[in-house]
């Protein structure tokens, strides 16, 4: 979901029982906007929410099309429900 239309698009998820409350939506929108100003990407998308036992996790993905041949370069970010500060998702290991 493109963050430019985040506030309108997030409302469409209510029909399946999964939604974000007002506090989550507002803090997430601010955090995503801040992340967009800090990174050099062509597009930033909200990927989703993972509900955890102690905290919830929010994921975003940036897409860079410039300089890529066929497929965009994807970079993932995560934030905790306690502070809504996005950080790079660590690379996979063996």
HTML snippet that shows the backbone in 3Dmol.js (N, CA, C, O; Angstrom):
<script src="https://3Dmol.org/build/3Dmol-min.js"></script>
<div id="view" style="width:600px;height:400px;position:relative"></div>
<script>
const pdb = `
ATOM      1  N   UNK A   1       0.843  -1.149   0.000  1.00  0.00           N
ATOM      2  CA  UNK A   1       0.000   0.000   0.000  1.00  0.00           C
ATOM      3  C   UNK A   1       0.903   1.231   0.000  1.00  0.00           C
ATOM      4  O   UNK A   1       1.769   1.380   0.862  1.00  0.00           O
ATOM      5  N   UNK A   2       0.692   2.093  -0.961  1.00  0.00           N
ATOM      6  CA  UNK A   2       1.488   3.306  -1.090  1.00  0.00           C
ATOM      7  C   UNK A   2       1.214   4.232   0.085  1.00  0.00           C
ATOM      8  O   UNK A   2       0.061   4.433   0.466  1.00  0.00           O
ATOM      9  N   UNK A   3       2.270   4.793   0.659  1.00  0.00           N
ATOM     10  CA  UNK A   3       2.063   5.611   1.854  1.00  0.00           C
ATOM     11  C   UNK A   3       1.442   6.960   1.541  1.00  0.00           C
ATOM     12  O   UNK A   3       0.963   7.642   2.447  1.00  0.00           O
ATOM     13  N   UNK A   4       1.442   7.360   0.264  1.00  0.00           N
ATOM     14  CA  UNK A   4       0.810   8.628  -0.081  1.00  0.00           C
ATOM     15  C   UNK A   4      -0.702   8.577   0.141  1.00  0.00           C
ATOM     16  O   UNK A   4      -1.323   9.596   0.440  1.00  0.00           O
ATOM     17  N   UNK A   5      -1.281   7.409  -0.004  1.00  0.00           N
ATOM     18  CA  UNK A   5      -2.726   7.224   0.219  1.00  0.00           C
ATOM     19  C   UNK A   5      -2.989   6.363   1.441  1.00  0.00           C
ATOM     20  O   UNK A   5      -4.032   5.716   1.529  1.00  0.00           O
ATOM     21  N   UNK A   6      -2.068   6.347   2.376  1.00  0.00           N
ATOM     22  CA  UNK A   6      -2.128   5.445   3.518  1.00  0.00           C
ATOM     23  C   UNK A   6      -3.413   5.602   4.319  1.00  0.00           C
ATOM     24  O   UNK A   6      -4.078   4.612   4.623  1.00  0.00           O
ATOM     25  N   UNK A   7      -3.770   6.845   4.668  1.00  0.00           N
ATOM     26  CA  UNK A   7      -4.936   7.040   5.546  1.00  0.00           C
ATOM     27  C   UNK A   7      -6.235   6.557   4.905  1.00  0.00           C
ATOM     28  O   UNK A   7      -7.131   6.081   5.602  1.00  0.00           O
ATOM     29  N   UNK A   8      -6.339   6.675   3.605  1.00  0.00           N
ATOM     30  CA  UNK A   8      -7.564   6.222   2.943  1.00  0.00           C
ATOM     31  C   UNK A   8      -7.557   4.715   2.710  1.00  0.00           C
ATOM     32  O   UNK A   8      -8.574   4.049   2.906  1.00  0.00           O
ATOM     33  N   UNK A   9      -6.424   4.182   2.297  1.00  0.00           N
ATOM     34  CA  UNK A   9      -6.359   2.755   1.959  1.00  0.00           C
ATOM     35  C   UNK A   9      -6.432   1.840   3.172  1.00  0.00           C
ATOM     36  O   UNK A   9      -6.944   0.725   3.067  1.00  0.00           O
ATOM     37  N   UNK A  10      -5.940   2.278   4.305  1.00  0.00           N
ATOM     38  CA  UNK A  10      -5.926   1.416   5.491  1.00  0.00           C
ATOM     39  C   UNK A  10      -7.341   1.135   5.986  1.00  0.00           C
ATOM     40  O   UNK A  10      -7.572   0.137   6.667  1.00  0.00           O
ATOM     41  N   UNK A  11      -8.273   1.994   5.655  1.00  0.00           N
ATOM     42  CA  UNK A  11      -9.662   1.799   6.077  1.00  0.00           C
ATOM     43  C   UNK A  11     -10.311   0.597   5.393  1.00  0.00           C
ATOM     44  O   UNK A  11     -11.273   0.035   5.916  1.00  0.00           O
ATOM     45  N   UNK A  12      -9.793   0.197   4.229  1.00  0.00           N
ATOM     46  CA  UNK A  12     -10.391  -0.915   3.495  1.00  0.00           C
ATOM     47  C   UNK A  12     -10.077  -2.270   4.120  1.00  0.00           C
ATOM     48  O   UNK A  12     -10.649  -3.276   3.700  1.00  0.00           O
ATOM     49  N   UNK A  13      -9.192  -2.330   5.103  1.00  0.00           N
ATOM     50  CA  UNK A  13      -8.854  -3.595   5.740  1.00  0.00           C
ATOM     51  C   UNK A  13      -9.813  -3.963   6.861  1.00  0.00           C
ATOM     52  O   UNK A  13      -9.714  -5.067   7.398  1.00  0.00           O
ATOM     53  N   UNK A  14     -10.707  -3.113   7.225  1.00  0.00           N
ATOM     54  CA  UNK A  14     -11.630  -3.393   8.331  1.00  0.00           C
ATOM     55  C   UNK A  14     -12.573  -4.547   8.038  1.00  0.00           C
ATOM     56  O   UNK A  14     -13.024  -5.221   8.964  1.00  0.00           O
ATOM     57  N   UNK A  15     -12.877  -4.789   6.783  1.00  0.00           N
ATOM     58  CA  UNK A  15     -13.870  -5.806   6.443  1.00  0.00           C
ATOM     59  C   UNK A  15     -13.434  -7.224   6.801  1.00  0.00           C
ATOM     60  O   UNK A  15     -14.288  -8.089   6.993  1.00  0.00           O
ATOM     61  N   UNK A  16     -12.137  -7.488   6.897  1.00  0.00           N
ATOM     62  CA  UNK A  16     -11.710  -8.841   7.238  1.00  0.00           C
ATOM     63  C   UNK A  16     -11.313  -8.983   8.700  1.00  0.00           C
ATOM     64  O   UNK A  16     -10.718  -9.990   9.085  1.00  0.00           O
ATOM     65  N   UNK A  17     -11.632  -7.995   9.512  1.00  0.00           N
ATOM     66  CA  UNK A  17     -11.373  -8.085  10.942  1.00  0.00           C
ATOM     67  C   UNK A  17      -9.991  -7.626  11.354  1.00  0.00           C
ATOM     68  O   UNK A  17      -9.659  -7.649  12.539  1.00  0.00           O
ATOM     69  N   UNK A  18      -9.176  -7.210  10.393  1.00  0.00           N
ATOM     70  CA  UNK A  18      -7.835  -6.743  10.687  1.00  0.00           C
ATOM     71  C   UNK A  18      -7.774  -5.253  10.411  1.00  0.00           C
ATOM     72  O   UNK A  18      -7.990  -4.814   9.281  1.00  0.00           O
ATOM     73  N   UNK A  19      -7.487  -4.496  11.417  1.00  0.00           N
ATOM     74  CA  UNK A  19      -7.383  -3.059  11.196  1.00  0.00           C
ATOM     75  C   UNK A  19      -6.418  -2.470  12.216  1.00  0.00           C
ATOM     76  O   UNK A  19      -5.999  -3.139  13.161  1.00  0.00           O
ATOM     77  N   UNK A  20      -6.085  -1.238  12.008  1.00  0.00           N
ATOM     78  CA  UNK A  20      -5.238  -0.494  12.929  1.00  0.00           C
ATOM     79  C   UNK A  20      -6.106   0.530  13.640  1.00  0.00           C
ATOM     80  O   UNK A  20      -6.976   1.152  13.030  1.00  0.00           O
ATOM     81  N   UNK A  21      -5.863   0.699  14.935  1.00  0.00           N
ATOM     82  CA  UNK A  21      -6.643   1.715  15.644  1.00  0.00           C
ATOM     83  C   UNK A  21      -6.123   3.103  15.263  1.00  0.00           C
ATOM     84  O   UNK A  21      -5.119   3.222  14.560  1.00  0.00           O
ATOM     85  N   UNK A  22      -6.794   4.127  15.718  1.00  0.00           N
ATOM     86  CA  UNK A  22      -6.461   5.496  15.326  1.00  0.00           C
ATOM     87  C   UNK A  22      -5.044   5.868  15.727  1.00  0.00           C
ATOM     88  O   UNK A  22      -4.325   6.498  14.951  1.00  0.00           O
ATOM     89  N   UNK A  23      -4.631   5.485  16.936  1.00  0.00           N
ATOM     90  CA  UNK A  23      -3.284   5.796  17.406  1.00  0.00           C
ATOM     91  C   UNK A  23      -2.236   5.137  16.516  1.00  0.00           C
ATOM     92  O   UNK A  23      -1.252   5.772  16.137  1.00  0.00           O
ATOM     93  N   UNK A  24      -2.445   3.865  16.184  1.00  0.00           N
ATOM     94  CA  UNK A  24      -1.506   3.158  15.313  1.00  0.00           C
ATOM     95  C   UNK A  24      -1.432   3.815  13.937  1.00  0.00           C
ATOM     96  O   UNK A  24      -0.343   4.008  13.396  1.00  0.00           O
ATOM     97  N   UNK A  25      -2.576   4.153  13.381  1.00  0.00           N
ATOM     98  CA  UNK A  25      -2.597   4.764  12.048  1.00  0.00           C
ATOM     99  C   UNK A  25      -1.853   6.088  12.025  1.00  0.00           C
ATOM    100  O   UNK A  25      -1.069   6.347  11.111  1.00  0.00           O
ATOM    101  N   UNK A  26      -2.093   6.924  13.020  1.00  0.00           N
ATOM    102  CA  UNK A  26      -1.456   8.243  13.045  1.00  0.00           C
ATOM    103  C   UNK A  26       0.056   8.121  13.259  1.00  0.00           C
ATOM    104  O   UNK A  26       0.836   8.763  12.556  1.00  0.00           O
ATOM    105  N   UNK A  27       0.464   7.307  14.218  1.00  0.00           N
ATOM    106  CA  UNK A  27       1.894   7.155  14.496  1.00  0.00           C
ATOM    107  C   UNK A  27       2.614   6.476  13.338  1.00  0.00           C
ATOM    108  O   UNK A  27       3.763   6.801  13.040  1.00  0.00           O
ATOM    109  N   UNK A  28       1.948   5.544  12.695  1.00  0.00           N
ATOM    110  CA  UNK A  28       2.532   4.855  11.556  1.00  0.00           C
ATOM    111  C   UNK A  28       2.674   5.785  10.358  1.00  0.00           C
ATOM    112  O   UNK A  28       3.683   5.744   9.654  1.00  0.00           O
ATOM    113  N   UNK A  29       1.685   6.606  10.129  1.00  0.00           N
ATOM    114  CA  UNK A  29       1.755   7.556   9.024  1.00  0.00           C
ATOM    115  C   UNK A  29       2.895   8.557   9.224  1.00  0.00           C
ATOM    116  O   UNK A  29       3.597   8.896   8.271  1.00  0.00           O
ATOM    117  N   UNK A  30       3.078   9.022  10.441  1.00  0.00           N
ATOM    118  CA  UNK A  30       4.181   9.943  10.741  1.00  0.00           C
ATOM    119  C   UNK A  30       5.527   9.239  10.558  1.00  0.00           C
ATOM    120  O   UNK A  30       6.451   9.803   9.971  1.00  0.00           O
ATOM    121  N   UNK A  31       5.636   8.012  11.059  1.00  0.00           N
ATOM    122  CA  UNK A  31       6.893   7.262  10.960  1.00  0.00           C
ATOM    123  C   UNK A  31       7.238   6.946   9.507  1.00  0.00           C
ATOM    124  O   UNK A  31       8.404   7.032   9.124  1.00  0.00           O
ATOM    125  N   UNK A  32       6.255   6.586   8.694  1.00  0.00           N
ATOM    126  CA  UNK A  32       6.504   6.288   7.293  1.00  0.00           C
ATOM    127  C   UNK A  32       6.900   7.535   6.511  1.00  0.00           C
ATOM    128  O   UNK A  32       7.763   7.480   5.635  1.00  0.00           O
ATOM    129  N   UNK A  33       6.273   8.645   6.829  1.00  0.00           N
ATOM    130  CA  UNK A  33       6.629   9.906   6.180  1.00  0.00           C
ATOM    131  C   UNK A  33       8.057  10.301   6.540  1.00  0.00           C
ATOM    132  O   UNK A  33       8.807  10.766   5.682  1.00  0.00           O
ATOM    133  N   UNK A  34       8.430  10.121   7.782  1.00  0.00           N
ATOM    134  CA  UNK A  34       9.793  10.420   8.210  1.00  0.00           C
ATOM    135  C   UNK A  34      10.790   9.490   7.514  1.00  0.00           C
ATOM    136  O   UNK A  34      11.851   9.935   7.077  1.00  0.00           O
ATOM    137  N   UNK A  35      10.459   8.218   7.412  1.00  0.00           N
ATOM    138  CA  UNK A  35      11.333   7.266   6.733  1.00  0.00           C
ATOM    139  C   UNK A  35      11.510   7.646   5.269  1.00  0.00           C
ATOM    140  O   UNK A  35      12.611   7.540   4.728  1.00  0.00           O
ATOM    141  N   UNK A  36      10.446   8.081   4.635  1.00  0.00           N
ATOM    142  CA  UNK A  36      10.509   8.445   3.224  1.00  0.00           C
ATOM    143  C   UNK A  36      11.453   9.621   2.999  1.00  0.00           C
ATOM    144  O   UNK A  36      12.118   9.686   1.965  1.00  0.00           O
ATOM    145  N   UNK A  37      11.520  10.545   3.945  1.00  0.00           N
ATOM    146  CA  UNK A  37      12.431  11.677   3.796  1.00  0.00           C
ATOM    147  C   UNK A  37      13.885  11.281   4.045  1.00  0.00           C
ATOM    148  O   UNK A  37      14.797  11.965   3.580  1.00  0.00           O
ATOM    149  N   UNK A  38      14.114  10.186   4.771  1.00  0.00           N
ATOM    150  CA  UNK A  38      15.471   9.764   5.111  1.00  0.00           C
ATOM    151  C   UNK A  38      16.113   8.845   4.079  1.00  0.00           C
ATOM    152  O   UNK A  38      17.339   8.748   4.029  1.00  0.00           O
ATOM    153  N   UNK A  39      15.324   8.173   3.262  1.00  0.00           N
ATOM    154  CA  UNK A  39      15.881   7.217   2.311  1.00  0.00           C
ATOM    155  C   UNK A  39      15.801   7.764   0.895  1.00  0.00           C
ATOM    156  O   UNK A  39      14.992   8.642   0.595  1.00  0.00           O
ATOM    157  N   UNK A  40      16.653   7.231   0.033  1.00  0.00           N
ATOM    158  CA  UNK A  40      16.637   7.627  -1.376  1.00  0.00           C
ATOM    159  C   UNK A  40      15.990   6.494  -2.174  1.00  0.00           C
ATOM    160  O   UNK A  40      16.686   5.643  -2.728  1.00  0.00           O
ATOM    161  N   UNK A  41      14.684   6.487  -2.228  1.00  0.00           N
ATOM    162  CA  UNK A  41      13.946   5.457  -2.958  1.00  0.00           C
ATOM    163  C   UNK A  41      12.860   6.120  -3.782  1.00  0.00           C
ATOM    164  O   UNK A  41      12.412   7.225  -3.477  1.00  0.00           O
ATOM    165  N   UNK A  42      12.447   5.429  -4.828  1.00  0.00           N
ATOM    166  CA  UNK A  42      11.402   5.965  -5.689  1.00  0.00           C
ATOM    167  C   UNK A  42      10.012   5.795  -5.090  1.00  0.00           C
ATOM    168  O   UNK A  42       9.112   6.594  -5.350  1.00  0.00           O
ATOM    169  N   UNK A  43       9.846   4.757  -4.292  1.00  0.00           N
ATOM    170  CA  UNK A  43       8.525   4.464  -3.739  1.00  0.00           C
ATOM    171  C   UNK A  43       8.681   3.787  -2.386  1.00  0.00           C
ATOM    172  O   UNK A  43       9.602   2.996  -2.184  1.00  0.00           O
ATOM    173  N   UNK A  44       7.785   4.096  -1.465  1.00  0.00           N
ATOM    174  CA  UNK A  44       7.767   3.459  -0.156  1.00  0.00           C
ATOM    175  C   UNK A  44       6.370   2.901   0.073  1.00  0.00           C
ATOM    176  O   UNK A  44       5.372   3.604  -0.088  1.00  0.00           O
ATOM    177  N   UNK A  45       6.313   1.615   0.456  1.00  0.00           N
ATOM    178  CA  UNK A  45       5.035   0.946   0.646  1.00  0.00           C
ATOM    179  C   UNK A  45       4.938   0.375   2.050  1.00  0.00           C
ATOM    180  O   UNK A  45       5.922  -0.113   2.607  1.00  0.00           O
ATOM    181  N   UNK A  46       3.737   0.442   2.615  1.00  0.00           N
ATOM    182  CA  UNK A  46       3.470  -0.229   3.879  1.00  0.00           C
ATOM    183  C   UNK A  46       3.214  -1.690   3.557  1.00  0.00           C
ATOM    184  O   UNK A  46       2.313  -1.997   2.776  1.00  0.00           O
ATOM    185  N   UNK A  47       3.995  -2.606   4.147  1.00  0.00           N
ATOM    186  CA  UNK A  47       3.902  -4.018   3.831  1.00  0.00           C
ATOM    187  C   UNK A  47       2.904  -4.721   4.740  1.00  0.00           C
ATOM    188  O   UNK A  47       2.143  -5.571   4.279  1.00  0.00           O
ATOM    189  N   UNK A  48       2.895  -4.372   6.050  1.00  0.00           N
ATOM    190  CA  UNK A  48       1.932  -5.007   6.921  1.00  0.00           C
ATOM    191  C   UNK A  48       2.312  -4.960   8.384  1.00  0.00           C
ATOM    192  O   UNK A  48       3.308  -4.351   8.775  1.00  0.00           O
ATOM    193  N   UNK A  49       1.488  -5.619   9.182  1.00  0.00           N
ATOM    194  CA  UNK A  49       1.655  -5.682  10.634  1.00  0.00           C
ATOM    195  C   UNK A  49       1.761  -7.146  11.037  1.00  0.00           C
ATOM    196  O   UNK A  49       0.987  -7.989  10.582  1.00  0.00           O
ATOM    197  N   UNK A  50       2.729  -7.433  11.896  1.00  0.00           N
ATOM    198  CA  UNK A  50       2.876  -8.770  12.468  1.00  0.00           C
ATOM    199  C   UNK A  50       2.572  -8.645  13.954  1.00  0.00           C
ATOM    200  O   UNK A  50       3.252  -7.909  14.670  1.00  0.00           O
ATOM    201  N   UNK A  51       1.561  -9.356  14.415  1.00  0.00           N
ATOM    202  CA  UNK A  51       1.172  -9.297  15.810  1.00  0.00           C
ATOM    203  C   UNK A  51       2.036 -10.254  16.615  1.00  0.00           C
ATOM    204  O   UNK A  51       2.084 -11.451  16.329  1.00  0.00           O
ATOM    205  N   UNK A  52       2.718  -9.724  17.621  1.00  0.00           N
ATOM    206  CA  UNK A  52       3.581 -10.531  18.468  1.00  0.00           C
ATOM    207  C   UNK A  52       3.018 -10.674  19.864  1.00  0.00           C
ATOM    208  O   UNK A  52       1.958 -10.129  20.170  1.00  0.00           O
ATOM    209  N   UNK A  53       3.721 -11.401  20.711  1.00  0.00           N
ATOM    210  CA  UNK A  53       3.277 -11.614  22.085  1.00  0.00           C
ATOM    211  C   UNK A  53       3.501 -10.360  22.931  1.00  0.00           C
ATOM    212  O   UNK A  53       2.586  -9.892  23.609  1.00  0.00           O
ATOM    213  N   UNK A  54       4.720  -9.819  22.888  1.00  0.00           N
ATOM    214  CA  UNK A  54       5.030  -8.631  23.678  1.00  0.00           C
ATOM    215  C   UNK A  54       4.814  -7.336  22.900  1.00  0.00           C
ATOM    216  O   UNK A  54       4.323  -6.354  23.456  1.00  0.00           O
ATOM    217  N   UNK A  55       5.176  -7.327  21.618  1.00  0.00           N
ATOM    218  CA  UNK A  55       5.061  -6.140  20.776  1.00  0.00           C
ATOM    219  C   UNK A  55       4.504  -6.535  19.425  1.00  0.00           C
ATOM    220  O   UNK A  55       4.517  -7.705  19.042  1.00  0.00           O
ATOM    221  N   UNK A  56       4.018  -5.539  18.716  1.00  0.00           N
ATOM    222  CA  UNK A  56       3.636  -5.736  17.328  1.00  0.00           C
ATOM    223  C   UNK A  56       4.730  -5.143  16.459  1.00  0.00           C
ATOM    224  O   UNK A  56       5.432  -4.220  16.873  1.00  0.00           O
ATOM    225  N   UNK A  57       4.871  -5.678  15.249  1.00  0.00           N
ATOM    226  CA  UNK A  57       5.901  -5.238  14.323  1.00  0.00           C
ATOM    227  C   UNK A  57       5.241  -4.716  13.062  1.00  0.00           C
ATOM    228  O   UNK A  57       4.273  -5.295  12.571  1.00  0.00           O
ATOM    229  N   UNK A  58       5.770  -3.619  12.541  1.00  0.00           N
ATOM    230  CA  UNK A  58       5.271  -3.021  11.311  1.00  0.00           C
ATOM    231  C   UNK A  58       6.377  -3.087  10.281  1.00  0.00           C
ATOM    232  O   UNK A  58       7.539  -2.820  10.587  1.00  0.00           O
ATOM    233  N   UNK A  59       6.012  -3.446   9.054  1.00  0.00           N
ATOM    234  CA  UNK A  59       6.992  -3.620   7.998  1.00  0.00           C
ATOM    235  C   UNK A  59       6.684  -2.682   6.839  1.00  0.00           C
ATOM    236  O   UNK A  59       5.524  -2.443   6.505  1.00  0.00           O
ATOM    237  N   UNK A  60       7.740  -2.157   6.235  1.00  0.00           N
ATOM    238  CA  UNK A  60       7.630  -1.312   5.062  1.00  0.00           C
ATOM    239  C   UNK A  60       8.685  -1.764   4.065  1.00  0.00           C
ATOM    240  O   UNK A  60       9.694  -2.358   4.445  1.00  0.00           O
ATOM    241  N   UNK A  61       8.453  -1.483   2.796  1.00  0.00           N
ATOM    242  CA  UNK A  61       9.407  -1.840   1.748  1.00  0.00           C
ATOM    243  C   UNK A  61       9.599  -0.631   0.835  1.00  0.00           C
ATOM    244  O   UNK A  61       8.637   0.031   0.446  1.00  0.00           O
ATOM    245  N   UNK A  62      10.855  -0.359   0.503  1.00  0.00           N
ATOM    246  CA  UNK A  62      11.147   0.714  -0.447  1.00  0.00           C
ATOM    247  C   UNK A  62      11.525   0.087  -1.779  1.00  0.00           C
ATOM    248  O   UNK A  62      12.154  -0.970  -1.828  1.00  0.00           O
ATOM    249  N   UNK A  63      11.137   0.749  -2.851  1.00  0.00           N
ATOM    250  CA  UNK A  63      11.434   0.289  -4.204  1.00  0.00           C
ATOM    251  C   UNK A  63      12.246   1.357  -4.917  1.00  0.00           C
ATOM    252  O   UNK A  63      11.891   2.536  -4.898  1.00  0.00           O
ATOM    253  N   UNK A  64      13.340   0.937  -5.545  1.00  0.00           N
ATOM    254  CA  UNK A  64      14.162   1.837  -6.338  1.00  0.00           C
ATOM    255  C   UNK A  64      14.196   1.301  -7.756  1.00  0.00           C
ATOM    256  O   UNK A  64      14.666   0.190  -7.999  1.00  0.00           O
ATOM    257  N   UNK A  65      13.695   2.096  -8.692  1.00  0.00           N
ATOM    258  CA  UNK A  65      13.623   1.686 -10.089  1.00  0.00           C
ATOM    259  C   UNK A  65      14.812   2.195 -10.894  1.00  0.00           C
ATOM    260  O   UNK A  65      15.228   1.550 -11.857  1.00  0.00           O
ATOM    261  N   UNK A  66      15.358   3.332 -10.514  1.00  0.00           N
ATOM    262  CA  UNK A  66      16.450   3.949 -11.276  1.00  0.00           C
ATOM    263  C   UNK A  66      17.706   3.086 -11.197  1.00  0.00           C
ATOM    264  O   UNK A  66      18.119   2.664 -10.117  1.00  0.00           O
ATOM    265  N   UNK A  67      18.304   2.831 -12.357  1.00  0.00           N
ATOM    266  CA  UNK A  67      19.533   2.060 -12.399  1.00  0.00           C
ATOM    267  C   UNK A  67      19.338   0.558 -12.327  1.00  0.00           C
ATOM    268  O   UNK A  67      20.315  -0.190 -12.301  1.00  0.00           O
ATOM    269  N   UNK A  68      18.093   0.104 -12.294  1.00  0.00           N
ATOM    270  CA  UNK A  68      17.802  -1.329 -12.245  1.00  0.00           C
ATOM    271  C   UNK A  68      17.293  -1.750 -13.620  1.00  0.00           C
ATOM    272  O   UNK A  68      16.537  -1.022 -14.263  1.00  0.00           O
ATOM    273  N   UNK A  69      17.713  -2.925 -14.059  1.00  0.00           N
ATOM    274  CA  UNK A  69      17.369  -3.353 -15.418  1.00  0.00           C
ATOM    275  C   UNK A  69      15.904  -3.787 -15.538  1.00  0.00           C
ATOM    276  O   UNK A  69      15.117  -3.113 -16.203  1.00  0.00           O
ATOM    277  N   UNK A  70      15.536  -4.887 -14.913  1.00  0.00           N
ATOM    278  CA  UNK A  70      14.169  -5.376 -15.054  1.00  0.00           C
ATOM    279  C   UNK A  70      13.355  -5.297 -13.773  1.00  0.00           C
ATOM    280  O   UNK A  70      12.148  -5.058 -13.808  1.00  0.00           O
ATOM    281  N   UNK A  71      14.015  -5.498 -12.655  1.00  0.00           N
ATOM    282  CA  UNK A  71      13.300  -5.572 -11.391  1.00  0.00           C
ATOM    283  C   UNK A  71      13.796  -4.479 -10.456  1.00  0.00           C
ATOM    284  O   UNK A  71      14.989  -4.179 -10.432  1.00  0.00           O
ATOM    285  N   UNK A  72      12.898  -3.886  -9.691  1.00  0.00           N
ATOM    286  CA  UNK A  72      13.336  -2.838  -8.764  1.00  0.00           C
ATOM    287  C   UNK A  72      14.126  -3.413  -7.595  1.00  0.00           C
ATOM    288  O   UNK A  72      13.961  -4.576  -7.228  1.00  0.00           O
ATOM    289  N   UNK A  73      14.967  -2.596  -7.031  1.00  0.00           N
ATOM    290  CA  UNK A  73      15.713  -2.955  -5.835  1.00  0.00           C
ATOM    291  C   UNK A  73      14.782  -2.770  -4.640  1.00  0.00           C
ATOM    292  O   UNK A  73      14.216  -1.693  -4.455  1.00  0.00           O
ATOM    293  N   UNK A  74      14.621  -3.815  -3.828  1.00  0.00           N
ATOM    294  CA  UNK A  74      13.733  -3.764  -2.673  1.00  0.00           C
ATOM    295  C   UNK A  74      14.554  -3.730  -1.394  1.00  0.00           C
ATOM    296  O   UNK A  74      15.551  -4.440  -1.258  1.00  0.00           O
ATOM    297  N   UNK A  75      14.126  -2.904  -0.471  1.00  0.00           N
ATOM    298  CA  UNK A  75      14.764  -2.844   0.839  1.00  0.00           C
ATOM    299  C   UNK A  75      13.647  -2.814   1.874  1.00  0.00           C
ATOM    300  O   UNK A  75      12.703  -2.032   1.758  1.00  0.00           O
ATOM    301  N   UNK A  76      13.762  -3.673   2.890  1.00  0.00           N
ATOM    302  CA  UNK A  76      12.711  -3.795   3.893  1.00  0.00           C
ATOM    303  C   UNK A  76      13.110  -3.088   5.184  1.00  0.00           C
ATOM    304  O   UNK A  76      14.287  -3.030   5.539  1.00  0.00           O
ATOM    305  N   UNK A  77      12.107  -2.554   5.880  1.00  0.00           N
ATOM    306  CA  UNK A  77      12.286  -1.838   7.146  1.00  0.00           C
ATOM    307  C   UNK A  77      11.279  -2.376   8.155  1.00  0.00           C
ATOM    308  O   UNK A  77      10.220  -2.881   7.782  1.00  0.00           O
ATOM    309  N   UNK A  78      11.620  -2.260   9.440  1.00  0.00           N
ATOM    310  CA  UNK A  78      10.727  -2.733  10.496  1.00  0.00           C
ATOM    311  C   UNK A  78      10.677  -1.698  11.621  1.00  0.00           C
ATOM    312  O   UNK A  78      11.600  -0.903  11.801  1.00  0.00           O
ATOM    313  N   UNK A  79       9.587  -1.732  12.363  1.00  0.00           N
ATOM    314  CA  UNK A  79       9.419  -0.851  13.522  1.00  0.00           C
ATOM    315  C   UNK A  79       8.608  -1.594  14.578  1.00  0.00           C
ATOM    316  O   UNK A  79       7.768  -2.433  14.256  1.00  0.00           O
ATOM    317  N   UNK A  80       8.870  -1.277  15.825  1.00  0.00           N
ATOM    318  CA  UNK A  80       8.125  -1.845  16.942  1.00  0.00           C
ATOM    319  C   UNK A  80       6.932  -0.963  17.279  1.00  0.00           C
ATOM    320  O   UNK A  80       6.924   0.231  16.979  1.00  0.00           O
ATOM    321  N   UNK A  81       5.945  -1.552  17.895  1.00  0.00           N
ATOM    322  CA  UNK A  81       4.767  -0.786  18.307  1.00  0.00           C
ATOM    323  C   UNK A  81       5.058   0.121  19.497  1.00  0.00           C
ATOM    324  O   UNK A  81       4.228   0.962  19.840  1.00  0.00           O
ATOM    325  N   UNK A  82       6.217  -0.030  20.133  1.00  0.00           N
ATOM    326  CA  UNK A  82       6.548   0.812  21.284  1.00  0.00           C
ATOM    327  C   UNK A  82       7.107   2.166  20.879  1.00  0.00           C
ATOM    328  O   UNK A  82       6.907   3.154  21.586  1.00  0.00           O
ATOM    329  N   UNK A  83       7.814   2.227  19.734  1.00  0.00           N
ATOM    330  CA  UNK A  83       8.425   3.512  19.373  1.00  0.00           C
ATOM    331  C   UNK A  83       8.183   3.966  17.937  1.00  0.00           C
ATOM    332  O   UNK A  83       8.416   5.133  17.625  1.00  0.00           O
ATOM    333  N   UNK A  84       7.723   3.082  17.056  1.00  0.00           N
ATOM    334  CA  UNK A  84       7.437   3.419  15.659  1.00  0.00           C
ATOM    335  C   UNK A  84       8.625   4.084  14.966  1.00  0.00           C
ATOM    336  O   UNK A  84       8.448   5.029  14.198  1.00  0.00           O
ATOM    337  N   UNK A  85       9.822   3.597  15.234  1.00  0.00           N
ATOM    338  CA  UNK A  85      11.017   4.083  14.559  1.00  0.00           C
ATOM    339  C   UNK A  85      11.488   2.992  13.610  1.00  0.00           C
ATOM    340  O   UNK A  85      11.875   1.908  14.045  1.00  0.00           O
ATOM    341  N   UNK A  86      11.456   3.278  12.321  1.00  0.00           N
ATOM    342  CA  UNK A  86      11.822   2.274  11.330  1.00  0.00           C
ATOM    343  C   UNK A  86      13.330   2.133  11.232  1.00  0.00           C
ATOM    344  O   UNK A  86      14.069   3.117  11.280  1.00  0.00           O
ATOM    345  N   UNK A  87      13.779   0.873  11.091  1.00  0.00           N
ATOM    346  CA  UNK A  87      15.192   0.535  10.929  1.00  0.00           C
ATOM    347  C   UNK A  87      15.288  -0.507   9.816  1.00  0.00           C
ATOM    348  O   UNK A  87      14.298  -1.154   9.472  1.00  0.00           O
ATOM    349  N   UNK A  88      16.483  -0.661   9.261  1.00  0.00           N
ATOM    350  CA  UNK A  88      16.702  -1.647   8.212  1.00  0.00           C
ATOM    351  C   UNK A  88      16.458  -3.053   8.739  1.00  0.00           C
ATOM    352  O   UNK A  88      16.887  -3.392   9.842  1.00  0.00           O
ATOM    353  N   UNK A  89      15.782  -3.854   7.965  1.00  0.00           N
ATOM    354  CA  UNK A  89      15.599  -5.251   8.319  1.00  0.00           C
ATOM    355  C   UNK A  89      16.925  -5.959   8.056  1.00  0.00           C
ATOM    356  O   UNK A  89      17.470  -5.825   6.960  1.00  0.00           O
ATOM    357  N   UNK A  90      17.462  -6.703   9.010  1.00  0.00           N
ATOM    358  CA  UNK A  90      18.767  -7.356   8.809  1.00  0.00           C
ATOM    359  C   UNK A  90      18.729  -8.341   7.641  1.00  0.00           C
ATOM    360  O   UNK A  90      17.687  -8.919   7.332  1.00  0.00           O
ATOM    361  N   UNK A  91      19.878  -8.520   7.003  1.00  0.00           N
ATOM    362  CA  UNK A  91      19.979  -9.480   5.910  1.00  0.00           C
ATOM    363  C   UNK A  91      19.831 -10.897   6.467  1.00  0.00           C
ATOM    364  O   UNK A  91      20.117 -11.160   7.635  1.00  0.00           O
ATOM    365  N   UNK A  92      19.381 -11.789   5.608  1.00  0.00           N
ATOM    366  CA  UNK A  92      19.254 -13.201   5.992  1.00  0.00           C
ATOM    367  C   UNK A  92      20.631 -13.819   6.149  1.00  0.00           C
ATOM    368  O   UNK A  92      21.579 -13.441   5.461  1.00  0.00           O
ATOM    369  N   UNK A  93      20.726 -14.757   7.045  1.00  0.00           N
ATOM    370  CA  UNK A  93      21.984 -15.484   7.210  1.00  0.00           C
ATOM    371  C   UNK A  93      21.728 -16.970   6.963  1.00  0.00           C
ATOM    372  O   UNK A  93      20.589 -17.396   6.774  1.00  0.00           O
ATOM    373  N   UNK A  94      22.795 -17.737   6.968  1.00  0.00           N
ATOM    374  CA  UNK A  94      22.661 -19.174   6.705  1.00  0.00           C
ATOM    375  C   UNK A  94      22.005 -19.854   7.871  1.00  0.00           C
ATOM    376  O   UNK A  94      21.802 -21.068   7.843  1.00  0.00           O
TER     377      UNK A  94
END
`;
const viewer = $3Dmol.createViewer("view");
viewer.addModel(pdb, "pdb");
viewer.setStyle({}, {cartoon: {color: "spectrum"}});
viewer.zoomTo();
viewer.render();
</script>
